[in-house]
């Protein structure tokens, strides 16, 4: 199945891959939820506490701040 990879520390989207369904593990940076289409100047971040993606501005990531929705 197609999965989406993210950095477990920052949540930053890292790409796509294919794995067996039993290998989907958000604690290892793998989800089957597709990230939103990013808009110029925004990055998809996976929020494990919400179990979903959000878009944050590039500036927010550069400052290493907790980004608001």
CHARMM-style PDB file with segment names, atoms N, HN, CA, C and O in Angstrom:
ATOM      1  N   UNK     1       0.840  -1.176   0.000  1.00  0.00      PROA
ATOM      2  CA  UNK     1       0.000   0.000   0.000  1.00  0.00      PROA
ATOM      3  C   UNK     1       0.884   1.238   0.000  1.00  0.00      PROA
ATOM      4  O   UNK     1       2.014   1.203   0.486  1.00  0.00      PROA
ATOM      5  N   UNK     2       0.376   2.312  -0.536  1.00  0.00      PROA
ATOM      6  HN  UNK     2      -0.542   2.341  -0.931  1.00  0.00      PROA
ATOM      7  CA  UNK     2       1.116   3.567  -0.605  1.00  0.00      PROA
ATOM      8  C   UNK     2       1.064   4.253   0.762  1.00  0.00      PROA
ATOM      9  O   UNK     2       0.002   4.354   1.376  1.00  0.00      PROA
ATOM     10  N   UNK     3       2.211   4.716   1.224  1.00  0.00      PROA
ATOM     11  HN  UNK     3       3.074   4.634   0.726  1.00  0.00      PROA
ATOM     12  CA  UNK     3       2.307   5.414   2.501  1.00  0.00      PROA
ATOM     13  C   UNK     3       3.089   6.712   2.320  1.00  0.00      PROA
ATOM     14  O   UNK     3       3.733   6.935   1.295  1.00  0.00      PROA
ATOM     15  N   UNK     4       3.014   7.553   3.333  1.00  0.00      PROA
ATOM     16  HN  UNK     4       2.490   7.372   4.166  1.00  0.00      PROA
ATOM     17  CA  UNK     4       3.651   8.859   3.307  1.00  0.00      PROA
ATOM     18  C   UNK     4       4.589   8.947   4.510  1.00  0.00      PROA
ATOM     19  O   UNK     4       4.220   8.604   5.634  1.00  0.00      PROA
ATOM     20  N   UNK     5       5.791   9.406   4.250  1.00  0.00      PROA
ATOM     21  HN  UNK     5       6.091   9.684   3.337  1.00  0.00      PROA
ATOM     22  CA  UNK     5       6.845   9.425   5.260  1.00  0.00      PROA
ATOM     23  C   UNK     5       7.031  10.824   5.826  1.00  0.00      PROA
ATOM     24  O   UNK     5       6.902  11.822   5.117  1.00  0.00      PROA
ATOM     25  N   UNK     6       7.336  10.876   7.113  1.00  0.00      PROA
ATOM     26  HN  UNK     6       7.441  10.065   7.689  1.00  0.00      PROA
ATOM     27  CA  UNK     6       7.608  12.163   7.753  1.00  0.00      PROA
ATOM     28  C   UNK     6       8.684  11.986   8.810  1.00  0.00      PROA
ATOM     29  O   UNK     6       8.873  10.895   9.349  1.00  0.00      PROA
ATOM     30  N   UNK     7       9.385  13.075   9.097  1.00  0.00      PROA
ATOM     31  HN  UNK     7       9.232  13.961   8.659  1.00  0.00      PROA
ATOM     32  CA  UNK     7      10.402  13.081  10.141  1.00  0.00      PROA
ATOM     33  C   UNK     7       9.701  13.000  11.498  1.00  0.00      PROA
ATOM     34  O   UNK     7       8.818  13.811  11.779  1.00  0.00      PROA
ATOM     35  N   UNK     8      10.079  12.034  12.346  1.00  0.00      PROA
ATOM     36  HN  UNK     8      10.796  11.376  12.118  1.00  0.00      PROA
ATOM     37  CA  UNK     8       9.380  11.858  13.616  1.00  0.00      PROA
ATOM     38  C   UNK     8       9.623  13.007  14.589  1.00  0.00      PROA
ATOM     39  O   UNK     8       8.808  13.219  15.487  1.00  0.00      PROA
ATOM     40  N   UNK     9      10.705  13.748  14.443  1.00  0.00      PROA
ATOM     41  HN  UNK     9      11.367  13.575  13.714  1.00  0.00      PROA
ATOM     42  CA  UNK     9      10.967  14.886  15.336  1.00  0.00      PROA
ATOM     43  C   UNK     9      10.175  16.126  14.947  1.00  0.00      PROA
ATOM     44  O   UNK     9       9.531  16.754  15.788  1.00  0.00      PROA
ATOM     45  N   UNK    10      10.229  16.471  13.665  1.00  0.00      PROA
ATOM     46  HN  UNK    10      10.752  15.961  12.982  1.00  0.00      PROA
ATOM     47  CA  UNK    10       9.590  17.711  13.209  1.00  0.00      PROA
ATOM     48  C   UNK    10       8.234  17.502  12.564  1.00  0.00      PROA
ATOM     49  O   UNK    10       7.434  18.435  12.502  1.00  0.00      PROA
ATOM     50  N   UNK    11       7.956  16.289  12.077  1.00  0.00      PROA
ATOM     51  HN  UNK    11       8.606  15.531  12.127  1.00  0.00      PROA
ATOM     52  CA  UNK    11       6.711  16.026  11.352  1.00  0.00      PROA
ATOM     53  C   UNK    11       6.797  16.377   9.882  1.00  0.00      PROA
ATOM     54  O   UNK    11       5.833  16.173   9.144  1.00  0.00      PROA
ATOM     55  N   UNK    12       7.934  16.903   9.436  1.00  0.00      PROA
ATOM     56  HN  UNK    12       8.717  17.068  10.036  1.00  0.00      PROA
ATOM     57  CA  UNK    12       8.101  17.365   8.058  1.00  0.00      PROA
ATOM     58  C   UNK    12       7.971  16.214   7.057  1.00  0.00      PROA
ATOM     59  O   UNK    12       8.592  15.163   7.219  1.00  0.00      PROA
ATOM     60  N   UNK    13       7.169  16.423   6.042  1.00  0.00      PROA
ATOM     61  HN  UNK    13       6.664  17.276   5.911  1.00  0.00      PROA
ATOM     62  CA  UNK    13       6.933  15.439   4.980  1.00  0.00      PROA
ATOM     63  C   UNK    13       8.253  15.081   4.310  1.00  0.00      PROA
ATOM     64  O   UNK    13       9.049  15.960   3.980  1.00  0.00      PROA
ATOM     65  N   UNK    14       8.484  13.762   4.108  1.00  0.00      PROA
ATOM     66  HN  UNK    14       7.837  13.048   4.377  1.00  0.00      PROA
ATOM     67  CA  UNK    14       9.735  13.299   3.509  1.00  0.00      PROA
ATOM     68  C   UNK    14       9.540  12.483   2.236  1.00  0.00      PROA
ATOM     69  O   UNK    14      10.525  12.062   1.630  1.00  0.00      PROA
ATOM     70  N   UNK    15       8.314  12.250   1.818  1.00  0.00      PROA
ATOM     71  HN  UNK    15       7.513  12.592   2.311  1.00  0.00      PROA
ATOM     72  CA  UNK    15       8.113  11.524   0.571  1.00  0.00      PROA
ATOM     73  C   UNK    15       7.121  10.385   0.703  1.00  0.00      PROA
ATOM     74  O   UNK    15       6.363  10.293   1.669  1.00  0.00      PROA
ATOM     75  N   UNK    16       7.150   9.507  -0.320  1.00  0.00      PROA
ATOM     76  HN  UNK    16       7.766   9.582  -1.105  1.00  0.00      PROA
ATOM     77  CA  UNK    16       6.203   8.394  -0.405  1.00  0.00      PROA
ATOM     78  C   UNK    16       6.971   7.085  -0.509  1.00  0.00      PROA
ATOM     79  O   UNK    16       8.150   7.050  -0.864  1.00  0.00      PROA
ATOM     80  N   UNK    17       6.260   6.008  -0.185  1.00  0.00      PROA
ATOM     81  HN  UNK    17       5.303   6.036   0.103  1.00  0.00      PROA
ATOM     82  CA  UNK    17       6.843   4.678  -0.311  1.00  0.00      PROA
ATOM     83  C   UNK    17       5.694   3.680  -0.382  1.00  0.00      PROA
ATOM     84  O   UNK    17       4.526   4.060  -0.300  1.00  0.00      PROA
ATOM     85  N   UNK    18       6.027   2.421  -0.531  1.00  0.00      PROA
ATOM     86  HN  UNK    18       6.976   2.112  -0.597  1.00  0.00      PROA
ATOM     87  CA  UNK    18       5.038   1.345  -0.513  1.00  0.00      PROA
ATOM     88  C   UNK    18       5.478   0.326   0.526  1.00  0.00      PROA
ATOM     89  O   UNK    18       6.632  -0.102   0.538  1.00  0.00      PROA
ATOM     90  N   UNK    19       4.544  -0.064   1.405  1.00  0.00      PROA
ATOM     91  HN  UNK    19       3.607   0.284   1.395  1.00  0.00      PROA
ATOM     92  CA  UNK    19       4.828  -1.059   2.441  1.00  0.00      PROA
ATOM     93  C   UNK    19       3.622  -1.973   2.606  1.00  0.00      PROA
ATOM     94  O   UNK    19       2.547  -1.701   2.073  1.00  0.00      PROA
ATOM     95  N   UNK    20       3.808  -3.044   3.336  1.00  0.00      PROA
ATOM     96  HN  UNK    20       4.682  -3.266   3.769  1.00  0.00      PROA
ATOM     97  CA  UNK    20       2.700  -3.917   3.697  1.00  0.00      PROA
ATOM     98  C   UNK    20       1.833  -3.183   4.729  1.00  0.00      PROA
ATOM     99  O   UNK    20       2.358  -2.410   5.530  1.00  0.00      PROA
ATOM    100  N   UNK    21       0.528  -3.410   4.721  1.00  0.00      PROA
ATOM    101  HN  UNK    21       0.101  -4.038   4.070  1.00  0.00      PROA
ATOM    102  CA  UNK    21      -0.362  -2.698   5.661  1.00  0.00      PROA
ATOM    103  C   UNK    21       0.056  -2.811   7.126  1.00  0.00      PROA
ATOM    104  O   UNK    21      -0.126  -1.856   7.881  1.00  0.00      PROA
ATOM    105  N   UNK    22       0.597  -3.924   7.541  1.00  0.00      PROA
ATOM    106  HN  UNK    22       0.745  -4.700   6.928  1.00  0.00      PROA
ATOM    107  CA  UNK    22       0.995  -4.088   8.944  1.00  0.00      PROA
ATOM    108  C   UNK    22       2.263  -3.308   9.303  1.00  0.00      PROA
ATOM    109  O   UNK    22       2.655  -3.280  10.469  1.00  0.00      PROA
ATOM    110  N   UNK    23       2.909  -2.674   8.318  1.00  0.00      PROA
ATOM    111  HN  UNK    23       2.591  -2.697   7.370  1.00  0.00      PROA
ATOM    112  CA  UNK    23       4.129  -1.902   8.561  1.00  0.00      PROA
ATOM    113  C   UNK    23       3.861  -0.402   8.754  1.00  0.00      PROA
ATOM    114  O   UNK    23       4.798   0.367   8.967  1.00  0.00      PROA
ATOM    115  N   UNK    24       2.595   0.018   8.682  1.00  0.00      PROA
ATOM    116  HN  UNK    24       1.834  -0.607   8.509  1.00  0.00      PROA
ATOM    117  CA  UNK    24       2.259   1.425   8.890  1.00  0.00      PROA
ATOM    118  C   UNK    24       2.348   1.713  10.381  1.00  0.00      PROA
ATOM    119  O   UNK    24       1.616   1.123  11.175  1.00  0.00      PROA
ATOM    120  N   UNK    25       3.250   2.625  10.764  1.00  0.00      PROA
ATOM    121  HN  UNK    25       3.845   3.105  10.118  1.00  0.00      PROA
ATOM    122  CA  UNK    25       3.483   2.930  12.172  1.00  0.00      PROA
ATOM    123  C   UNK    25       3.875   4.401  12.305  1.00  0.00      PROA
ATOM    124  O   UNK    25       4.988   4.781  11.939  1.00  0.00      PROA
ATOM    125  N   UNK    26       2.971   5.226  12.824  1.00  0.00      PROA
ATOM    126  HN  UNK    26       2.067   4.917  13.120  1.00  0.00      PROA
ATOM    127  CA  UNK    26       3.273   6.660  12.937  1.00  0.00      PROA
ATOM    128  C   UNK    26       4.435   6.926  13.880  1.00  0.00      PROA
ATOM    129  O   UNK    26       5.096   7.958  13.759  1.00  0.00      PROA
ATOM    130  N   UNK    27       4.700   6.026  14.812  1.00  0.00      PROA
ATOM    131  HN  UNK    27       4.163   5.188  14.910  1.00  0.00      PROA
ATOM    132  CA  UNK    27       5.854   6.213  15.692  1.00  0.00      PROA
ATOM    133  C   UNK    27       7.168   6.055  14.945  1.00  0.00      PROA
ATOM    134  O   UNK    27       8.218   6.465  15.440  1.00  0.00      PROA
ATOM    135  N   UNK    28       7.118   5.464  13.758  1.00  0.00      PROA
ATOM    136  HN  UNK    28       6.265   5.131  13.356  1.00  0.00      PROA
ATOM    137  CA  UNK    28       8.307   5.319  12.922  1.00  0.00      PROA
ATOM    138  C   UNK    28       8.278   6.278  11.729  1.00  0.00      PROA
ATOM    139  O   UNK    28       9.114   6.171  10.832  1.00  0.00      PROA
ATOM    140  N   UNK    29       7.329   7.208  11.711  1.00  0.00      PROA
ATOM    141  HN  UNK    29       6.649   7.295  12.440  1.00  0.00      PROA
ATOM    142  CA  UNK    29       7.271   8.202  10.649  1.00  0.00      PROA
ATOM    143  C   UNK    29       6.585   7.736   9.387  1.00  0.00      PROA
ATOM    144  O   UNK    29       6.939   8.175   8.292  1.00  0.00      PROA
ATOM    145  N   UNK    30       5.596   6.842   9.519  1.00  0.00      PROA
ATOM    146  HN  UNK    30       5.309   6.486  10.408  1.00  0.00      PROA
ATOM    147  CA  UNK    30       4.870   6.313   8.363  1.00  0.00      PROA
ATOM    148  C   UNK    30       3.369   6.440   8.614  1.00  0.00      PROA
ATOM    149  O   UNK    30       2.882   6.029   9.667  1.00  0.00      PROA
ATOM    150  N   UNK    31       2.636   7.003   7.662  1.00  0.00      PROA
ATOM    151  HN  UNK    31       3.031   7.338   6.807  1.00  0.00      PROA
ATOM    152  CA  UNK    31       1.186   7.101   7.759  1.00  0.00      PROA
ATOM    153  C   UNK    31       0.561   6.783   6.409  1.00  0.00      PROA
ATOM    154  O   UNK    31       1.193   6.935   5.363  1.00  0.00      PROA
ATOM    155  N   UNK    32      -0.684   6.341   6.448  1.00  0.00      PROA
ATOM    156  HN  UNK    32      -1.197   6.218   7.298  1.00  0.00      PROA
ATOM    157  CA  UNK    32      -1.396   6.101   5.193  1.00  0.00      PROA
ATOM    158  C   UNK    32      -2.293   7.280   4.816  1.00  0.00      PROA
ATOM    159  O   UNK    32      -3.043   7.209   3.842  1.00  0.00      PROA
ATOM    160  N   UNK    33      -2.213   8.350   5.583  1.00  0.00      PROA
ATOM    161  HN  UNK    33      -1.603   8.407   6.374  1.00  0.00      PROA
ATOM    162  CA  UNK    33      -2.985   9.560   5.297  1.00  0.00      PROA
ATOM    163  C   UNK    33      -2.150  10.468   4.391  1.00  0.00      PROA
ATOM    164  O   UNK    33      -1.028  10.839   4.737  1.00  0.00      PROA
ATOM    165  N   UNK    34      -2.699  10.817   3.243  1.00  0.00      PROA
ATOM    166  HN  UNK    34      -3.610  10.516   2.962  1.00  0.00      PROA
ATOM    167  CA  UNK    34      -1.974  11.669   2.291  1.00  0.00      PROA
ATOM    168  C   UNK    34      -1.868  13.098   2.825  1.00  0.00      PROA
ATOM    169  O   UNK    34      -2.817  13.614   3.415  1.00  0.00      PROA
ATOM    170  N   UNK    35      -0.717  13.734   2.619  1.00  0.00      PROA
ATOM    171  HN  UNK    35       0.054  13.314   2.139  1.00  0.00      PROA
ATOM    172  CA  UNK    35      -0.571  15.125   3.040  1.00  0.00      PROA
ATOM    173  C   UNK    35      -1.391  16.043   2.134  1.00  0.00      PROA
ATOM    174  O   UNK    35      -1.693  15.691   0.994  1.00  0.00      PROA
ATOM    175  N   UNK    36      -1.748  17.223   2.647  1.00  0.00      PROA
ATOM    176  HN  UNK    36      -1.503  17.509   3.573  1.00  0.00      PROA
ATOM    177  CA  UNK    36      -2.462  18.177   1.801  1.00  0.00      PROA
ATOM    178  C   UNK    36      -1.553  18.690   0.692  1.00  0.00      PROA
ATOM    179  O   UNK    36      -0.328  18.649   0.806  1.00  0.00      PROA
ATOM    180  N   UNK    37      -2.158  19.163  -0.358  1.00  0.00      PROA
ATOM    181  HN  UNK    37      -3.154  19.197  -0.450  1.00  0.00      PROA
ATOM    182  CA  UNK    37      -1.384  19.775  -1.437  1.00  0.00      PROA
ATOM    183  C   UNK    37      -0.781  21.057  -0.876  1.00  0.00      PROA
ATOM    184  O   UNK    37      -1.490  21.943  -0.398  1.00  0.00      PROA
ATOM    185  N   UNK    38       0.544  21.133  -0.945  1.00  0.00      PROA
ATOM    186  HN  UNK    38       1.121  20.414  -1.333  1.00  0.00      PROA
ATOM    187  CA  UNK    38       1.162  22.321  -0.371  1.00  0.00      PROA
ATOM    188  C   UNK    38       1.057  23.504  -1.309  1.00  0.00      PROA
ATOM    189  O   UNK    38       1.087  23.373  -2.533  1.00  0.00      PROA
ATOM    190  N   UNK    39       0.935  24.642  -0.698  1.00  0.00      PROA
ATOM    191  HN  UNK    39       0.910  24.748   0.296  1.00  0.00      PROA
ATOM    192  CA  UNK    39       0.835  25.917  -1.391  1.00  0.00      PROA
ATOM    193  C   UNK    39       2.211  26.574  -1.295  1.00  0.00      PROA
ATOM    194  O   UNK    39       2.923  26.379  -0.310  1.00  0.00      PROA
ATOM    195  N   UNK    40       2.576  27.327  -2.279  1.00  0.00      PROA
ATOM    196  HN  UNK    40       1.998  27.486  -3.079  1.00  0.00      PROA
ATOM    197  CA  UNK    40       3.870  27.999  -2.265  1.00  0.00      PROA
ATOM    198  C   UNK    40       4.077  28.722  -0.926  1.00  0.00      PROA
ATOM    199  O   UNK    40       3.227  29.492  -0.478  1.00  0.00      PROA
ATOM    200  N   UNK    41       5.216  28.454  -0.314  1.00  0.00      PROA
ATOM    201  HN  UNK    41       5.906  27.829  -0.678  1.00  0.00      PROA
ATOM    202  CA  UNK    41       5.528  29.099   0.957  1.00  0.00      PROA
ATOM    203  C   UNK    41       5.047  28.321   2.169  1.00  0.00      PROA
ATOM    204  O   UNK    41       5.210  28.781   3.299  1.00  0.00      PROA
ATOM    205  N   UNK    42       4.449  27.133   1.955  1.00  0.00      PROA
ATOM    206  HN  UNK    42       4.316  26.759   1.037  1.00  0.00      PROA
ATOM    207  CA  UNK    42       3.976  26.321   3.069  1.00  0.00      PROA
ATOM    208  C   UNK    42       4.511  24.894   2.951  1.00  0.00      PROA
ATOM    209  O   UNK    42       4.806  24.415   1.856  1.00  0.00      PROA
ATOM    210  N   UNK    43       4.629  24.230   4.091  1.00  0.00      PROA
ATOM    211  HN  UNK    43       4.390  24.619   4.981  1.00  0.00      PROA
ATOM    212  CA  UNK    43       5.141  22.868   4.143  1.00  0.00      PROA
ATOM    213  C   UNK    43       4.152  21.959   4.867  1.00  0.00      PROA
ATOM    214  O   UNK    43       3.546  22.378   5.853  1.00  0.00      PROA
ATOM    215  N   UNK    44       3.975  20.719   4.396  1.00  0.00      PROA
ATOM    216  HN  UNK    44       4.467  20.378   3.595  1.00  0.00      PROA
ATOM    217  CA  UNK    44       3.116  19.783   5.121  1.00  0.00      PROA
ATOM    218  C   UNK    44       3.858  19.189   6.320  1.00  0.00      PROA
ATOM    219  O   UNK    44       4.983  18.705   6.191  1.00  0.00      PROA
ATOM    220  N   UNK    45       3.216  19.234   7.480  1.00  0.00      PROA
ATOM    221  HN  UNK    45       2.302  19.627   7.585  1.00  0.00      PROA
ATOM    222  CA  UNK    45       3.765  18.713   8.726  1.00  0.00      PROA
ATOM    223  C   UNK    45       2.751  17.722   9.299  1.00  0.00      PROA
ATOM    224  O   UNK    45       1.567  18.043   9.405  1.00  0.00      PROA
ATOM    225  N   UNK    46       3.203  16.524   9.667  1.00  0.00      PROA
ATOM    226  HN  UNK    46       4.164  16.263   9.580  1.00  0.00      PROA
ATOM    227  CA  UNK    46       2.307  15.544  10.283  1.00  0.00      PROA
ATOM    228  C   UNK    46       2.294  15.763  11.788  1.00  0.00      PROA
ATOM    229  O   UNK    46       3.338  15.735  12.439  1.00  0.00      PROA
ATOM    230  N   UNK    47       1.106  15.981  12.331  1.00  0.00      PROA
ATOM    231  HN  UNK    47       0.258  16.004  11.802  1.00  0.00      PROA
ATOM    232  CA  UNK    47       0.932  16.191  13.768  1.00  0.00      PROA
ATOM    233  C   UNK    47       0.432  14.881  14.370  1.00  0.00      PROA
ATOM    234  O   UNK    47      -0.738  14.530  14.221  1.00  0.00      PROA
ATOM    235  N   UNK    48       1.321  14.164  15.047  1.00  0.00      PROA
ATOM    236  HN  UNK    48       2.272  14.450  15.168  1.00  0.00      PROA
ATOM    237  CA  UNK    48       0.948  12.856  15.599  1.00  0.00      PROA
ATOM    238  C   UNK    48      -0.124  12.976  16.676  1.00  0.00      PROA
ATOM    239  O   UNK    48      -0.917  12.051  16.845  1.00  0.00      PROA
ATOM    240  N   UNK    49      -0.172  14.083  17.405  1.00  0.00      PROA
ATOM    241  HN  UNK    49       0.473  14.835  17.268  1.00  0.00      PROA
ATOM    242  CA  UNK    49      -1.192  14.235  18.448  1.00  0.00      PROA
ATOM    243  C   UNK    49      -2.593  14.351  17.844  1.00  0.00      PROA
ATOM    244  O   UNK    49      -3.574  13.936  18.463  1.00  0.00      PROA
ATOM    245  N   UNK    50      -2.686  14.914  16.636  1.00  0.00      PROA
ATOM    246  HN  UNK    50      -1.890  15.250  16.134  1.00  0.00      PROA
ATOM    247  CA  UNK    50      -3.974  15.036  15.945  1.00  0.00      PROA
ATOM    248  C   UNK    50      -4.218  13.886  14.975  1.00  0.00      PROA
ATOM    249  O   UNK    50      -5.355  13.635  14.575  1.00  0.00      PROA
ATOM    250  N   UNK    51      -3.150  13.190  14.600  1.00  0.00      PROA
ATOM    251  HN  UNK    51      -2.227  13.394  14.925  1.00  0.00      PROA
ATOM    252  CA  UNK    51      -3.271  12.105  13.636  1.00  0.00      PROA
ATOM    253  C   UNK    51      -3.601  12.598  12.244  1.00  0.00      PROA
ATOM    254  O   UNK    51      -4.312  11.934  11.491  1.00  0.00      PROA
ATOM    255  N   UNK    52      -3.073  13.784  11.900  1.00  0.00      PROA
ATOM    256  HN  UNK    52      -2.495  14.324  12.512  1.00  0.00      PROA
ATOM    257  CA  UNK    52      -3.357  14.362  10.592  1.00  0.00      PROA
ATOM    258  C   UNK    52      -2.269  15.361  10.214  1.00  0.00      PROA
ATOM    259  O   UNK    52      -1.426  15.735  11.030  1.00  0.00      PROA
ATOM    260  N   UNK    53      -2.316  15.778   8.962  1.00  0.00      PROA
ATOM    261  HN  UNK    53      -3.001  15.475   8.299  1.00  0.00      PROA
ATOM    262  CA  UNK    53      -1.372  16.758   8.424  1.00  0.00      PROA
ATOM    263  C   UNK    53      -1.894  18.171   8.620  1.00  0.00      PROA
ATOM    264  O   UNK    53      -3.097  18.395   8.751  1.00  0.00      PROA
ATOM    265  N   UNK    54      -0.967  19.120   8.638  1.00  0.00      PROA
ATOM    266  HN  UNK    54       0.011  18.938   8.532  1.00  0.00      PROA
ATOM    267  CA  UNK    54      -1.315  20.534   8.598  1.00  0.00      PROA
ATOM    268  C   UNK    54      -0.270  21.233   7.741  1.00  0.00      PROA
ATOM    269  O   UNK    54       0.826  20.711   7.537  1.00  0.00      PROA
ATOM    270  N   UNK    55      -0.608  22.398   7.248  1.00  0.00      PROA
ATOM    271  HN  UNK    55      -1.498  22.822   7.413  1.00  0.00      PROA
ATOM    272  CA  UNK    55       0.334  23.206   6.484  1.00  0.00      PROA
ATOM    273  C   UNK    55       0.843  24.335   7.367  1.00  0.00      PROA
ATOM    274  O   UNK    55       0.058  25.011   8.032  1.00  0.00      PROA
ATOM    275  N   UNK    56       2.149  24.540   7.373  1.00  0.00      PROA
ATOM    276  HN  UNK    56       2.787  23.991   6.832  1.00  0.00      PROA
ATOM    277  CA  UNK    56       2.744  25.647   8.110  1.00  0.00      PROA
ATOM    278  C   UNK    56       3.622  26.443   7.152  1.00  0.00      PROA
ATOM    279  O   UNK    56       4.043  25.936   6.112  1.00  0.00      PROA
ATOM    280  N   UNK    57       3.889  27.670   7.504  1.00  0.00      PROA
ATOM    281  HN  UNK    57       3.547  28.083   8.348  1.00  0.00      PROA
ATOM    282  CA  UNK    57       4.705  28.521   6.638  1.00  0.00      PROA
ATOM    283  C   UNK    57       6.171  28.136   6.738  1.00  0.00      PROA
ATOM    284  O   UNK    57       6.625  27.621   7.760  1.00  0.00      PROA
ATOM    285  N   UNK    58       6.898  28.391   5.670  1.00  0.00      PROA
ATOM    286  HN  UNK    58       6.529  28.809   4.840  1.00  0.00      PROA
ATOM    287  CA  UNK    58       8.342  28.136   5.660  1.00  0.00      PROA
ATOM    288  C   UNK    58       9.028  28.916   6.776  1.00  0.00      PROA
ATOM    289  O   UNK    58       9.937  28.399   7.427  1.00  0.00      PROA
ATOM    290  N   UNK    59       8.601  30.154   6.999  1.00  0.00      PROA
ATOM    291  HN  UNK    59       7.863  30.574   6.470  1.00  0.00      PROA
ATOM    292  CA  UNK    59       9.210  30.992   8.031  1.00  0.00      PROA
ATOM    293  C   UNK    59       9.075  30.359   9.404  1.00  0.00      PROA
ATOM    294  O   UNK    59       9.999  30.423  10.215  1.00  0.00      PROA
ATOM    295  N   UNK    60       7.948  29.759   9.663  1.00  0.00      PROA
ATOM    296  HN  UNK    60       7.197  29.707   9.004  1.00  0.00      PROA
ATOM    297  CA  UNK    60       7.713  29.115  10.953  1.00  0.00      PROA
ATOM    298  C   UNK    60       8.721  27.993  11.167  1.00  0.00      PROA
ATOM    299  O   UNK    60       9.271  27.860  12.261  1.00  0.00      PROA
ATOM    300  N   UNK    61       8.970  27.188  10.143  1.00  0.00      PROA
ATOM    301  HN  UNK    61       8.523  27.296   9.255  1.00  0.00      PROA
ATOM    302  CA  UNK    61       9.922  26.082  10.259  1.00  0.00      PROA
ATOM    303  C   UNK    61      11.354  26.595  10.420  1.00  0.00      PROA
ATOM    304  O   UNK    61      12.140  26.008  11.163  1.00  0.00      PROA
ATOM    305  N   UNK    62      11.695  27.676   9.736  1.00  0.00      PROA
ATOM    306  HN  UNK    62      11.056  28.153   9.132  1.00  0.00      PROA
ATOM    307  CA  UNK    62      13.053  28.223   9.821  1.00  0.00      PROA
ATOM    308  C   UNK    62      13.360  28.717  11.231  1.00  0.00      PROA
ATOM    309  O   UNK    62      14.496  28.613  11.694  1.00  0.00      PROA
ATOM    310  N   UNK    63      12.350  29.254  11.911  1.00  0.00      PROA
ATOM    311  HN  UNK    63      11.428  29.339  11.534  1.00  0.00      PROA
ATOM    312  CA  UNK    63      12.550  29.789  13.250  1.00  0.00      PROA
ATOM    313  C   UNK    63      12.501  28.715  14.319  1.00  0.00      PROA
ATOM    314  O   UNK    63      12.756  28.995  15.491  1.00  0.00      PROA
ATOM    315  N   UNK    64      12.174  27.484  13.931  1.00  0.00      PROA
ATOM    316  HN  UNK    64      11.966  27.257  12.979  1.00  0.00      PROA
ATOM    317  CA  UNK    64      12.062  26.361  14.867  1.00  0.00      PROA
ATOM    318  C   UNK    64      11.091  26.669  15.996  1.00  0.00      PROA
ATOM    319  O   UNK    64      11.320  26.289  17.144  1.00  0.00      PROA
ATOM    320  N   UNK    65      10.021  27.348  15.669  1.00  0.00      PROA
ATOM    321  HN  UNK    65       9.835  27.657  14.736  1.00  0.00      PROA
ATOM    322  CA  UNK    65       9.003  27.683  16.652  1.00  0.00      PROA
ATOM    323  C   UNK    65       7.873  26.679  16.578  1.00  0.00      PROA
ATOM    324  O   UNK    65       7.730  25.965  15.586  1.00  0.00      PROA
ATOM    325  N   UNK    66       7.071  26.625  17.627  1.00  0.00      PROA
ATOM    326  HN  UNK    66       7.188  27.205  18.434  1.00  0.00      PROA
ATOM    327  CA  UNK    66       5.849  25.841  17.553  1.00  0.00      PROA
ATOM    328  C   UNK    66       4.913  26.633  16.657  1.00  0.00      PROA
ATOM    329  O   UNK    66       4.556  27.770  16.967  1.00  0.00      PROA
ATOM    330  N   UNK    67       4.521  26.037  15.560  1.00  0.00      PROA
ATOM    331  HN  UNK    67       4.810  25.114  15.308  1.00  0.00      PROA
ATOM    332  CA  UNK    67       3.716  26.714  14.551  1.00  0.00      PROA
ATOM    333  C   UNK    67       2.233  26.564  14.853  1.00  0.00      PROA
ATOM    334  O   UNK    67       1.759  25.473  15.169  1.00  0.00      PROA
ATOM    335  N   UNK    68       1.526  27.640  14.755  1.00  0.00      PROA
ATOM    336  HN  UNK    68       1.911  28.527  14.498  1.00  0.00      PROA
ATOM    337  CA  UNK    68       0.073  27.614  14.943  1.00  0.00      PROA
ATOM    338  C   UNK    68      -0.624  27.249  13.667  1.00  0.00      PROA
ATOM    339  O   UNK    68      -0.093  27.457  12.576  1.00  0.00      PROA
ATOM    340  N   UNK    69      -1.828  26.699  13.797  1.00  0.00      PROA
ATOM    341  HN  UNK    69      -2.260  26.530  14.684  1.00  0.00      PROA
ATOM    342  CA  UNK    69      -2.637  26.349  12.615  1.00  0.00      PROA
ATOM    343  C   UNK    69      -3.069  27.591  11.895  1.00  0.00      PROA
ATOM    344  OT1 UNK    69      -3.757  27.507  10.877  1.00  0.00      PROA
TER     345      UNK     69
END
